Amino acid sequence: MGEKIYKKLVRDKVPQIVKQDNKVPFSHIATEKEGKILNKLIEELEEFKATPNEEELADILEVIDGIAHAFNLDMNKVLRVKADKLEKRGGFNERIILEKVIE
């Protein structure tokens, strides 16, 4: 019987899935001080960077929803702010790199 150490944030149903595989999960509820949700975003960004596809992007969006929940942020407000910034400053679709500004 082996043991694999993870010490990372996982999706809510993972412990249940582990049990269904006749394995024993050891887990706890993360505190805000642990910062695991922000580490998870970095992890998911790295996975997307290595394999940019819809599944990895979906994982990033799920983590963003988790961040909003963890910090008690209103996603509807976030989306309104996003839309306002898009209208006023544009998005990132054109991939413009600002090299420098001469004053």
C-alpha positions in Angstrom: 0.0 0.0 0.0 1.6 3.2 -1.2 1.2 6.8 -0.2 1.2 9.8 -2.5 1.5 13.3 -1.0 -0.3 16.2 -2.8 -0.8 19.1 -0.3 -2.7 21.1 -2.9 -6.2 22.4 -3.4 -8.4 20.0 -5.3 -11.9 20.1 -6.6 -14.7 19.6 -4.1 -15.6 16.0 -5.1 -12.1 14.7 -5.3 -12.1 13.1 -1.8 -15.4 11.3 -2.7 -13.8 10.1 -6.0 -10.8 8.8 -4.1 -13.0 6.9 -1.7 -14.9 5.3 -4.7 -11.5 4.0 -5.9 -11.1 2.2 -2.5 -8.4 4.6 -1.3 -8.3 6.7 1.8 -8.1 10.5 1.4 -6.7 12.7 4.1 -7.7 16.4 3.7 -8.6 19.5 5.5 -10.4 22.8 4.7 -7.9 25.5 3.7 -7.8 28.7 5.6 -7.4 32.1 3.9 -3.9 32.3 5.4 -2.8 29.2 3.5 -3.4 31.0 0.2 -4.0 27.7 -1.6 -6.6 29.1 -4.0 -4.1 31.6 -5.4 -1.5 28.9 -5.7 -4.0 26.8 -7.6 -4.4 29.6 -10.1 -0.7 29.6 -10.7 -0.8 25.8 -11.1 -3.6 26.0 -13.6 -2.0 28.8 -15.5 1.2 26.7 -15.9 -0.9 23.7 -17.1 -2.6 26.0 -19.6 0.7 27.4 -20.7 2.0 23.8 -21.4 -1.2 22.6 -23.0 -3.5 25.5 -24.1 -6.9 24.0 -24.6 -10.5 24.4 -23.6 -10.3 22.0 -20.6 -7.3 23.8 -19.1 -9.0 27.2 -19.6 -12.1 25.8 -18.0 -10.0 24.9 -15.0 -8.7 28.4 -14.8 -12.3 29.8 -14.9 -13.3 27.4 -12.1 -10.4 28.6 -9.9 -11.4 32.2 -10.6 -14.9 31.4 -9.4 -13.3 29.9 -6.3 -11.2 33.0 -5.7 -14.4 35.1 -5.9 -16.1 32.9 -3.4 -13.0 32.8 -1.0 -12.7 36.6 -1.0 -16.5 37.3 -1.0 -16.4 39.0 -4.3 -19.5 39.5 -6.4 -18.9 37.9 -9.9 -21.7 40.0 -11.4 -19.8 43.1 -10.3 -16.5 41.7 -11.6 -18.1 41.1 -15.0 -19.5 44.6 -15.0 -16.1 46.0 -14.2 -14.6 43.8 -16.9 -17.1 45.1 -19.5 -16.5 48.7 -18.5 -12.7 48.2 -18.8 -13.2 46.5 -22.2 -15.2 49.4 -23.5 -12.9 52.1 -22.1 -9.4 50.6 -22.6 -10.0 47.6 -24.9 -9.1 44.0 -24.4 -6.1 41.9 -25.3 -7.2 40.3 -28.5 -4.8 42.4 -30.7 -1.8 41.3 -28.5 -0.3 44.8 -28.6 3.1 45.1 -26.9 3.8 48.6 -25.7 7.6 49.0 -26.1 8.0 52.4 -24.6 6.6 55.9 -24.3 8.6 59.1 -24.8 7.5 62.0 -22.7 
